[in-house]
Amino acid sequence: MLLGIDVGGTHTDAVAIDIEKGTTVLASCKVLTHHDDLLKSVTEALETILGKVDKDAVTQLNLSTTLSTNAIVQGKTEDVGVIISSGPGIDPHNYMPCKDFHVIDGSIDHRGNEIKALSTRQLTKAIDSCRENGVRVFAAVGKFSTRNPRHENVIRRMTCDCKDEEACDHADFVTLGHQLGGALNFPRRVATAYFNCSVWRLYNEFATAVENALADMGLKHVKVNMLKADGGTMPLPQSRKMPVQSIFSGPAASVMGIIALTDIFHDSVILDIGGTTTDIAIFADGAPLIERDGISIGSHPTLVTALKVHSIGIGGDSAISVVGDDVRVGPNRLGPSVCFGGERVTLTDALNYKGVSEVGDVDASKKAIDEYAANHSISGEKLAAAAVDYASEAIHTATHKLLNEINSKPVYTIHELVENKRVIPKKIYLMGGPAQAMKMEVFRRFQLSTEVPDNYDVANAIGAALTRTTWELELFADTQRNVLFIPSLSYRENVPTSYDQADAEKDAINQLSMQLDNMGVFLQKEDAQITHSSSFNMVEGMEQVGKNIRVKCQVRPGVITTLGGK
């Protein structure tokens, strides 16, 4: 039995799924999300769902959490010491993400040759400065560390290593830039390393608390995976070193949920209308789109691969306001809907008033809408209708804005680049608590076939439960230097001059399989995919002296099975 939990902005959803008998939902539940204590939300959801099923049959828990995202958005991150080795060219100060930012003399070229040794004097001074400011976590980033991580390793040793552990004032954690992936985008690598460190302690405290909670419930044997932004999962032990990968995992759960619930073949729009936001995703030819180069966190582009999802502040708990003659909904959530004991009328209260939903105390919704409307000299009917109209129009406008953005550049799905593709949706899929109530309004706006699948209200948790583990790596080989390097694994070996592109592809798949096997994940051959493969001849003095080979492979995002085994 698989458990899936999605910590949302308003509710935390949980499901238990039996994959032995046709993949059916055995139980589901919703509990309120406690933003100041997400662990409480998770444990309440676990206790509720385990009260409905045989807990001894549980083998795996997949968890989607807003912890890292919230910490970054709310500025509750830890101070980080960012130490850079860049050499000539781009000025790293243009991309400094924090005050404890130090650039150290030293450089490595694009082939991985050390041009100038790292200045240990400057490095010592930088580390001392960080420690004086109370910094305990460090990001070490070199411009070409994906070709040679020597300088990053020196930084790690000088911040961490000590012969006398008890007397050592070493760093608690160091993110090494080359382990974030093989792409050469230096500014993105700096930002990603910084954010990874900034949420490391908070995330690890949460991960430990989840493990302890499971042990207290008699589920110590259960394997725990965390959702990633790319629509896959990573085992909890690996996530402890890469917590930045867990940001925006909620929207990813939305996309994987709709994949698990429906068969999508055409260009489509997916709308996940939650309590706080509506997440908008686009499918091209039945496949979700992906941010190939990485998402931006604030003004900082990162290397975090993510499904392309846009969120707007429209949800069931979005507060209704009247400004002049205009009725608006959101973007703020000022507490629960009146029908659930709140004090401000919301979109859900308006839907109750219109009679398209019956959730909570419907009479309380109607009374509150009438009172709020009277205070603004309009009728309750007009207020409720205008609120629902505003919400559907906001969703429609945001969707078309996203489509225009997508159609202005090459389209990348989780599978491939779709060349010369213009996405023209033929169908709308709705999920989330208010989905059924908003169905006809959405249909009226889009004038497209609109479907609300079964289990739409806990689709995110279903997506979380059924999502498979994804992983990727890049292999680089320089046959002139007789070296092979896989940055994310810090793996290096010598190769013969005869080593070629086919050898590299085979080795990349084998290394990916071995890495997943070490993580306790079984990889089927068809799950592994070569996403890039190239080989360039290196010439000196009119003679070929070697090959420069690059291969990127991944386990692509997907679900292990669909609901009902479709």
C-alpha positions as CSV (number, residue, x, y, z in Angstrom):
1,M,0.0,0.0,0.0
2,L,1.2,3.5,-0.9
3,L,0.5,6.7,1.0
4,G,0.6,10.1,-0.6
5,I,0.6,13.4,1.3
6,D,0.5,16.9,-0.2
7,V,0.9,19.8,2.1
8,G,-1.1,22.6,0.4
9,G,-1.6,26.3,1.2
10,T,-5.0,25.6,2.9
11,H,-5.4,21.9,3.3
12,T,-3.1,18.9,3.6
13,D,-4.4,16.0,1.6
14,A,-3.6,12.3,2.1
15,V,-4.5,9.1,0.3
16,A,-3.9,5.4,0.7
17,I,-3.6,3.5,-2.6
18,D,-3.7,-0.2,-3.1
19,I,-1.5,-1.0,-6.1
20,E,-2.1,-4.8,-5.8
21,K,-5.7,-4.7,-6.8
22,G,-6.1,-2.4,-9.8
23,T,-4.6,0.7,-8.2
24,T,-7.6,1.9,-6.1
25,V,-7.9,4.7,-3.5
26,L,-8.7,2.9,-0.3
27,A,-9.0,6.0,1.8
28,S,-8.5,9.8,1.6
29,C,-8.7,12.8,3.9
30,K,-8.2,16.5,4.3
31,V,-6.8,18.3,7.3
32,L,-6.0,22.0,7.8
33,T,-2.5,23.1,7.0
34,H,-0.7,24.6,10.0
35,H,1.7,27.0,8.4
36,D,3.7,27.6,11.5
37,D,4.0,23.8,12.1
38,L,3.9,21.8,8.9
39,L,4.9,18.6,10.8
40,K,1.7,18.9,12.7
41,S,-0.2,18.9,9.3
42,V,1.7,15.8,8.2
43,T,1.2,13.9,11.4
44,E,-2.6,14.8,11.5
45,A,-3.0,13.6,8.0
46,L,-1.1,10.4,8.7
47,E,-3.1,9.6,11.8
48,T,-6.3,10.3,10.0
49,I,-5.5,8.1,7.0
50,L,-4.0,5.3,9.1
51,G,-7.2,5.2,11.1
52,K,-9.0,4.0,7.9
53,V,-6.5,1.4,6.6
54,D,-4.3,-1.5,7.8
55,K,-1.1,0.4,8.7
56,D,1.0,-2.8,8.5
57,A,0.3,-3.0,4.8
58,V,1.9,0.4,4.1
59,T,5.3,0.1,2.3
60,Q,5.9,3.7,1.0
61,L,5.1,7.3,1.8
62,N,5.6,10.0,-0.8
63,L,5.4,13.5,0.6
64,S,5.0,16.9,-1.1
65,T,5.8,19.8,1.2
66,T,5.8,23.6,1.0
67,L,8.5,23.8,3.7
68,S,11.5,25.0,1.6
69,T,9.3,27.2,-0.6
70,N,7.7,28.9,2.4
71,A,11.0,29.5,4.1
72,I,12.4,31.2,1.0
73,V,9.3,33.3,0.3
74,Q,9.0,34.3,3.9
75,G,12.7,35.1,4.4
76,K,13.1,32.5,7.1
77,T,16.3,31.0,5.6
78,E,19.7,30.6,7.2
79,D,22.7,32.9,6.5
80,V,25.0,31.3,4.0
81,G,28.7,31.8,3.2
82,V,29.1,31.7,-0.6
83,I,32.7,31.2,-1.7
84,I,33.5,31.6,-5.4
85,S,36.4,30.6,-7.6
86,S,35.8,32.1,-11.0
87,G,38.9,33.4,-12.8
88,P,38.6,35.8,-15.7
89,G,35.4,36.7,-17.6
90,I,32.0,37.2,-16.0
91,D,32.1,39.1,-12.7
92,P,30.4,36.9,-10.1
93,H,29.6,40.0,-7.9
94,N,26.8,40.6,-10.5
95,Y,25.0,37.6,-9.1
96,M,25.8,37.7,-5.3
97,P,22.7,36.4,-3.4
98,C,23.8,37.3,0.1
99,K,26.1,39.5,2.2
100,D,28.7,36.8,3.1
101,F,29.9,36.5,-0.5
102,H,33.6,36.0,-1.2
103,V,35.5,35.7,-4.5
104,I,38.8,33.9,-4.2
105,D,41.7,34.2,-6.7
106,G,42.2,31.0,-8.7
107,S,40.8,29.6,-12.0
108,I,40.1,26.4,-13.9
109,D,39.5,26.6,-17.7
110,H,36.7,25.0,-19.7
111,R,38.8,21.8,-20.3
112,G,39.3,21.3,-16.5
113,N,42.9,22.5,-16.5
114,E,44.0,24.5,-13.4
115,I,45.2,27.9,-14.7
116,K,45.8,29.4,-11.3
117,A,45.8,27.8,-7.9
118,L,43.3,28.8,-5.3
119,S,44.6,31.4,-2.9
120,T,44.5,29.7,0.5
121,R,45.3,33.0,2.2
122,Q,42.2,34.6,0.8
123,L,40.2,31.6,1.4
124,T,41.2,31.4,5.1
125,K,40.3,35.1,5.5
126,A,36.9,34.6,3.9
127,I,36.0,31.6,6.1
128,D,37.1,33.5,9.2
129,S,34.9,36.4,8.2
130,C,31.9,34.1,7.6
131,R,32.4,32.5,11.0
132,E,32.6,35.8,12.8
133,N,29.2,36.5,11.3
134,G,27.8,33.3,12.7
135,V,27.7,31.4,9.3
136,R,27.5,27.7,9.6
137,V,26.7,26.6,6.1
138,F,28.7,27.2,3.0
139,A,28.3,27.1,-0.8
140,A,31.4,26.4,-2.8
141,V,31.2,27.2,-6.5
142,G,33.8,27.2,-9.2
143,K,33.1,28.5,-12.7
144,F,34.2,25.3,-14.5
145,S,33.9,22.9,-11.5
146,T,31.8,20.5,-13.6
147,R,35.1,19.8,-15.5
148,N,37.3,19.8,-12.5
149,P,36.1,20.2,-8.9
150,R,39.5,20.7,-7.4
151,H,38.9,24.3,-6.1
152,E,35.5,23.4,-4.7
153,N,37.0,20.4,-2.9
154,V,39.7,22.7,-1.4
155,I,37.0,25.0,-0.1
156,R,35.1,22.1,1.4
157,R,38.2,20.7,3.2
158,M,39.1,24.1,4.7
159,T,35.6,24.8,5.9
160,C,34.9,21.3,7.2
161,D,37.9,19.1,7.9
162,C,39.6,19.0,11.3
163,K,41.6,16.4,13.1
164,D,40.1,17.3,16.5
165,E,36.4,17.0,16.0
166,E,35.4,18.1,19.5
167,A,37.5,21.3,19.3
168,C,36.6,22.0,15.7
169,D,34.4,24.9,14.7
170,H,33.8,23.5,11.3
171,A,30.8,24.1,9.0
172,D,27.7,22.0,9.4
173,F,27.1,21.6,5.7
174,V,28.7,22.6,2.4
175,T,27.0,22.5,-1.0
176,L,29.5,21.8,-3.8
177,G,28.5,23.4,-7.1
178,H,29.6,20.6,-9.3
179,Q,27.2,18.2,-7.6
180,L,24.2,20.2,-8.7
181,G,24.4,19.0,-12.3
182,G,26.6,19.2,-15.4
183,A,25.3,22.5,-17.0
184,L,27.9,25.2,-17.3
185,N,25.6,28.1,-16.3
186,F,27.7,29.7,-13.6
187,P,25.2,32.3,-12.3
188,R,22.5,29.6,-11.9
189,R,24.9,27.3,-10.1
190,V,25.7,30.1,-7.6
191,A,22.1,30.8,-6.9
192,T,21.2,27.1,-6.6
193,A,24.0,26.3,-4.2
194,Y,23.0,29.3,-2.1
195,F,19.4,28.4,-1.8
196,N,20.3,24.7,-1.1
197,C,22.3,25.8,1.9
198,S,19.8,28.4,3.1
199,V,17.1,25.8,3.7
200,W,19.3,22.9,4.6
201,R,19.0,23.0,8.4
202,L,15.3,23.7,8.4
203,Y,14.6,20.9,5.9
204,N,16.7,18.4,7.8
205,E,15.0,19.1,11.1
206,F,11.7,18.5,9.4
207,A,13.0,15.3,7.8
208,T,14.2,14.0,11.1
209,A,10.9,14.9,12.7
210,V,9.0,13.0,10.0
211,E,11.1,9.9,10.5
212,N,10.6,10.1,14.3
213,A,6.8,10.5,13.8
214,L,6.7,7.5,11.6
215,A,8.6,5.5,14.1
216,D,6.2,6.5,16.9
217,M,3.3,5.3,14.7
218,G,5.0,1.9,14.1
219,L,6.0,2.8,10.5
220,K,9.7,2.8,10.9
221,H,10.0,0.3,8.0
222,V,8.2,2.5,5.5
223,K,10.3,4.0,2.7
224,V,9.9,7.8,2.5
225,N,10.3,9.8,-0.7
226,M,10.0,13.5,-1.2
227,L,8.5,15.1,-4.3
228,K,10.7,17.3,-6.5
229,A,9.8,20.2,-8.7
230,D,10.4,18.1,-11.9
231,G,7.5,15.8,-11.1
232,G,9.6,13.0,-9.6
233,T,10.6,11.9,-6.2
234,M,13.9,11.4,-4.4
235,P,14.5,9.1,-1.4
236,L,14.5,11.0,1.9
237,P,18.2,10.4,2.7
238,Q,19.2,11.9,-0.7
239,S,16.8,14.8,-0.2
240,R,18.7,15.8,2.9
241,K,21.6,16.9,0.8
242,M,19.5,18.5,-1.9
243,P,16.5,20.2,-0.2
244,V,16.4,22.8,-2.9
245,Q,14.9,20.2,-5.2
246,S,11.8,20.1,-3.1
247,I,10.7,23.6,-3.8
248,F,7.5,24.0,-5.8
249,S,6.8,20.3,-5.4
250,G,3.1,21.1,-4.8
251,P,2.4,22.2,-8.4
252,A,4.4,19.1,-9.6
253,A,2.0,16.9,-7.6
254,S,-0.9,18.6,-9.4
255,V,0.5,17.6,-12.8
256,M,1.3,14.1,-11.8
257,G,-2.1,13.8,-10.2
258,I,-3.9,14.5,-13.5
259,I,-1.6,12.1,-15.3
260,A,-2.6,9.4,-12.8
261,L,-6.3,10.2,-13.1
262,T,-6.8,10.7,-16.8
263,D,-5.6,9.7,-20.2
264,I,-4.4,12.9,-21.9
265,F,-3.5,12.8,-25.6
266,H,-3.9,16.3,-26.9
267,D,-2.9,19.9,-26.1
268,S,-4.7,20.6,-22.8
269,V,-4.9,23.0,-19.9
270,I,-4.8,21.6,-16.3
271,L,-6.3,23.8,-13.6
272,D,-5.7,22.9,-10.0
273,I,-8.0,25.2,-8.0
274,G,-7.0,24.9,-4.4
275,G,-7.8,26.9,-1.3
276,T,-5.1,29.6,-1.7
277,T,-4.0,29.4,-5.4
278,T,-4.9,28.1,-8.8
279,D,-2.0,26.2,-10.5
280,I,-2.1,26.3,-14.2
281,A,-0.2,23.7,-16.3
282,I,-0.1,23.1,-20.1
283,F,0.2,19.8,-21.8
284,A,1.5,19.6,-25.4
285,D,0.5,16.4,-27.3
286,G,-0.4,14.8,-24.0
287,A,2.9,15.6,-22.2
288,P,3.5,18.2,-19.5
289,L,5.9,21.1,-20.3
290,I,9.1,21.6,-18.4
291,E,11.4,24.5,-17.5
292,R,14.4,23.0,-19.2
293,D,17.1,25.4,-17.9
294,G,15.7,25.7,-14.4
295,I,13.2,27.8,-12.5
296,S,13.8,31.3,-11.0
297,I,13.5,31.9,-7.3
298,G,12.7,35.6,-7.0
299,S,15.2,37.3,-9.3
300,H,17.7,34.4,-9.2
301,P,17.6,31.8,-12.0
302,T,18.6,28.4,-10.7
303,L,19.5,24.9,-12.0
304,V,16.4,23.3,-10.4
305,T,14.5,21.6,-13.2
306,A,10.8,22.0,-12.8
307,L,7.5,21.3,-14.5
308,K,6.2,24.5,-16.1
309,V,3.4,25.6,-13.8
310,H,2.0,29.1,-13.2
311,S,0.2,30.0,-9.9
312,I,-2.2,32.8,-9.3
313,G,-3.9,34.0,-6.1
314,I,-7.3,32.6,-6.8
315,G,-8.6,29.8,-4.6
316,G,-11.6,28.7,-2.6
317,D,-10.5,30.7,0.4
318,S,-9.5,33.8,-1.5
319,A,-11.2,36.8,0.2
320,I,-13.8,38.8,-1.7
321,S,-13.4,42.6,-1.6
322,V,-15.3,45.5,-3.2
323,V,-13.3,48.4,-4.6
324,G,-15.5,51.1,-5.9
325,D,-18.0,49.4,-8.1
326,D,-15.7,46.4,-8.7
327,V,-15.9,43.0,-7.0
328,R,-12.6,41.2,-6.6
329,V,-11.4,37.9,-5.4
330,G,-7.9,37.4,-3.9
331,P,-5.0,37.4,-4.2
332,N,-5.0,37.2,-0.4
333,R,-6.3,34.4,1.8
334,L,-7.4,36.0,5.1
335,G,-8.4,32.9,6.9
336,P,-10.9,30.1,6.1
337,S,-14.3,30.6,4.4
338,V,-17.2,31.7,6.5
339,C,-18.8,28.3,5.9
340,F,-15.9,26.8,7.8
341,G,-15.9,29.3,10.6
342,G,-13.9,32.2,9.1
343,E,-14.8,35.9,9.3
344,R,-14.3,37.0,5.6
345,V,-16.5,36.0,2.7
346,T,-14.6,34.0,0.1
347,L,-15.0,32.4,-3.3
348,T,-16.3,29.2,-1.7
349,D,-19.0,31.2,0.1
350,A,-20.0,32.8,-3.2
351,L,-20.2,29.3,-4.8
352,N,-22.4,28.2,-1.9
353,Y,-24.6,31.2,-2.3
354,K,-25.0,30.5,-6.0
355,G,-26.0,26.9,-5.2
356,V,-23.3,25.3,-7.3
357,S,-21.6,23.9,-4.1
358,E,-22.8,22.8,-0.7
359,V,-19.7,22.7,1.6
360,G,-19.6,23.5,5.3
361,D,-22.3,25.7,6.7
362,V,-24.1,26.9,3.6
363,D,-26.5,29.1,5.5
364,A,-23.6,30.9,7.1
365,S,-22.2,31.6,3.6
366,K,-25.5,33.0,2.5
367,K,-26.0,35.2,5.5
368,A,-22.4,36.6,5.4
369,I,-22.6,37.3,1.6
370,D,-25.9,39.2,2.1
371,E,-24.5,41.2,5.0
372,Y,-21.2,42.0,3.1
373,A,-23.2,43.0,0.0
374,A,-25.5,45.2,1.9
375,N,-22.6,47.1,3.4
376,H,-21.6,47.9,-0.2
377,S,-25.1,48.7,-1.4
378,I,-25.5,45.7,-3.7
379,S,-27.5,42.5,-3.5
380,G,-26.1,39.2,-2.4
381,E,-26.9,37.6,-5.7
382,K,-24.9,40.3,-7.6
383,L,-21.9,40.0,-5.2
384,A,-21.8,36.2,-5.4
385,A,-22.2,36.2,-9.2
386,A,-19.6,39.0,-9.7
387,A,-17.1,37.2,-7.4
388,V,-17.3,33.9,-9.3
389,D,-17.2,35.8,-12.6
390,Y,-14.0,37.6,-11.5
391,A,-12.3,34.4,-10.5
392,S,-13.1,32.6,-13.7
393,E,-12.0,35.6,-15.8
394,A,-8.7,35.8,-13.8
395,I,-8.0,32.1,-14.4
396,H,-8.9,32.5,-18.1
397,T,-6.6,35.6,-18.6
398,A,-3.7,34.0,-16.7
399,T,-4.0,30.8,-18.8
400,H,-3.9,32.7,-22.1
401,K,-0.9,34.8,-20.9
402,L,0.9,31.5,-20.1
403,L,0.0,30.1,-23.5
404,N,1.3,33.2,-25.3
405,E,4.6,32.9,-23.3
406,I,4.9,29.2,-24.2
407,N,4.2,29.8,-27.9
408,S,6.8,32.5,-28.1
409,K,9.7,30.1,-27.8
410,P,10.6,26.4,-28.3
411,V,8.4,24.0,-26.5
412,Y,10.0,21.4,-24.2
413,T,8.0,18.5,-22.7
414,I,9.3,16.0,-20.2
415,H,10.1,13.8,-23.1
416,E,11.7,16.0,-25.8
417,L,11.9,19.3,-27.7
418,V,8.7,19.6,-29.8
419,E,9.9,21.7,-32.8
420,N,7.7,24.2,-34.6
421,K,4.9,23.5,-32.2
422,R,2.1,25.9,-31.3
423,V,0.1,24.7,-28.3
424,I,-3.6,25.1,-29.0
425,P,-5.6,23.5,-26.1
426,K,-8.5,21.3,-27.0
427,K,-9.6,20.3,-23.5
428,I,-9.6,21.6,-19.9
429,Y,-9.0,19.4,-16.9
430,L,-10.1,20.7,-13.4
431,M,-8.9,19.4,-10.0
432,G,-8.9,20.7,-6.5
433,G,-11.6,21.3,-3.9
434,P,-13.7,23.9,-5.8
435,A,-13.2,22.1,-9.2
436,Q,-16.7,20.7,-9.6
437,A,-18.4,23.9,-8.5
438,M,-16.3,26.0,-11.0
439,K,-16.7,23.6,-13.9
440,M,-19.5,25.4,-15.8
441,E,-17.9,28.8,-15.2
442,V,-14.6,27.6,-16.7
443,F,-16.4,26.0,-19.6
444,R,-18.3,29.3,-20.3
445,R,-15.0,31.2,-20.3
446,F,-12.8,28.8,-22.4
447,Q,-15.5,27.2,-24.6
448,L,-13.6,24.0,-24.5
449,S,-14.6,20.5,-23.3
450,T,-14.1,20.6,-19.5
451,E,-13.6,17.5,-17.4
452,V,-13.5,17.0,-13.6
453,P,-12.1,13.5,-12.9
454,D,-13.0,11.2,-10.0
455,N,-11.1,12.0,-6.8
456,Y,-10.5,15.5,-8.1
457,D,-10.4,16.9,-4.6
458,V,-7.3,14.8,-3.5
459,A,-5.7,14.6,-6.9
460,N,-2.4,16.2,-5.6
461,A,-2.0,13.5,-3.0
462,I,-2.8,10.8,-5.6
463,G,-0.1,12.3,-7.8
464,A,2.3,12.3,-4.9
465,A,1.6,8.7,-4.0
466,L,2.1,7.3,-7.6
467,T,5.0,9.4,-8.7
468,R,8.2,7.5,-9.5
469,T,11.8,8.4,-8.5
470,T,13.6,10.5,-11.1
471,W,17.3,11.1,-11.3
472,E,19.7,12.5,-13.9
473,L,23.4,12.8,-14.6
474,E,25.8,14.1,-17.1
475,L,28.9,12.4,-18.3
476,F,31.9,14.3,-19.8
477,A,34.9,12.6,-21.4
478,D,38.0,14.2,-22.8
479,T,40.0,11.5,-24.7
480,Q,43.0,13.8,-25.2
481,R,43.3,14.0,-21.4
482,N,42.1,10.4,-21.0
483,V,39.6,11.4,-18.4
484,L,35.9,10.8,-17.7
485,F,34.0,12.8,-15.1
486,I,30.4,12.7,-13.8
487,P,30.0,15.9,-11.8
488,S,26.8,15.1,-9.8
489,L,28.5,11.9,-8.5
490,S,32.0,13.4,-8.1
491,Y,33.1,10.4,-10.1
492,R,36.3,10.4,-12.2
493,E,38.1,7.7,-14.0
494,N,40.7,7.3,-16.8
495,V,39.6,6.3,-20.3
496,P,41.6,5.2,-23.3
497,T,42.0,7.4,-26.4
498,S,39.7,5.0,-28.3
499,Y,36.8,5.8,-26.0
500,D,33.8,7.0,-28.1
501,Q,30.3,8.4,-27.9
502,A,28.7,4.9,-27.8
503,D,30.9,4.0,-24.8
504,A,29.9,7.2,-23.1
505,E,26.2,6.5,-23.6
506,K,26.5,3.0,-22.2
507,D,28.5,4.2,-19.2
508,A,26.1,7.0,-18.5
509,I,23.1,4.6,-18.3
510,N,25.1,2.1,-16.2
511,Q,26.2,4.8,-13.8
512,L,22.6,6.0,-13.5
513,S,21.4,2.5,-12.8
514,M,24.1,2.0,-10.2
515,Q,23.3,5.3,-8.5
516,L,19.6,4.4,-8.2
517,D,20.4,0.9,-7.1
518,N,22.5,2.4,-4.2
519,M,19.4,4.5,-3.3
520,G,17.2,1.3,-3.2
521,V,15.4,2.2,-6.5
522,F,15.0,-0.5,-9.2
523,L,15.4,0.9,-12.7
524,Q,13.8,-0.7,-15.7
525,K,15.8,-0.1,-18.9
526,E,12.9,1.6,-20.6
527,D,12.7,4.2,-17.8
528,A,16.2,5.5,-18.6
529,Q,16.5,8.0,-21.4
530,I,19.4,9.7,-23.2
531,T,18.4,13.3,-23.4
532,H,21.6,14.7,-25.0
533,S,24.6,13.1,-26.7
534,S,27.4,14.8,-28.6
535,S,31.0,14.3,-29.6
536,F,33.3,17.0,-31.0
537,N,36.7,16.4,-32.5
538,M,39.6,18.3,-30.9
539,V,42.2,19.4,-33.5
540,E,45.7,20.8,-32.9
541,G,48.1,21.6,-35.8
542,M,45.7,20.1,-38.4
543,E,45.6,16.8,-36.6
544,Q,42.8,15.3,-34.4
545,V,44.1,14.9,-30.9
546,G,41.0,13.6,-29.2
547,K,37.3,13.9,-28.6
548,N,35.2,16.0,-26.3
549,I,32.1,13.9,-25.4
550,R,29.0,14.9,-23.4
551,V,26.1,12.6,-22.6
552,K,23.1,13.5,-20.4
553,C,20.6,10.8,-19.3
554,Q,17.7,10.7,-16.9
555,V,14.8,8.7,-15.5
556,R,12.0,10.8,-16.9
557,P,9.1,12.0,-14.7
558,G,6.0,9.8,-14.6
559,V,3.7,7.7,-12.5
560,I,4.4,4.1,-11.6
561,T,0.8,3.3,-12.7
562,T,-2.5,5.1,-13.2
563,L,-5.6,4.9,-11.1
564,G,-7.5,1.8,-12.0
565,G,-4.5,0.5,-13.9
566,K,-5.5,2.3,-17.1
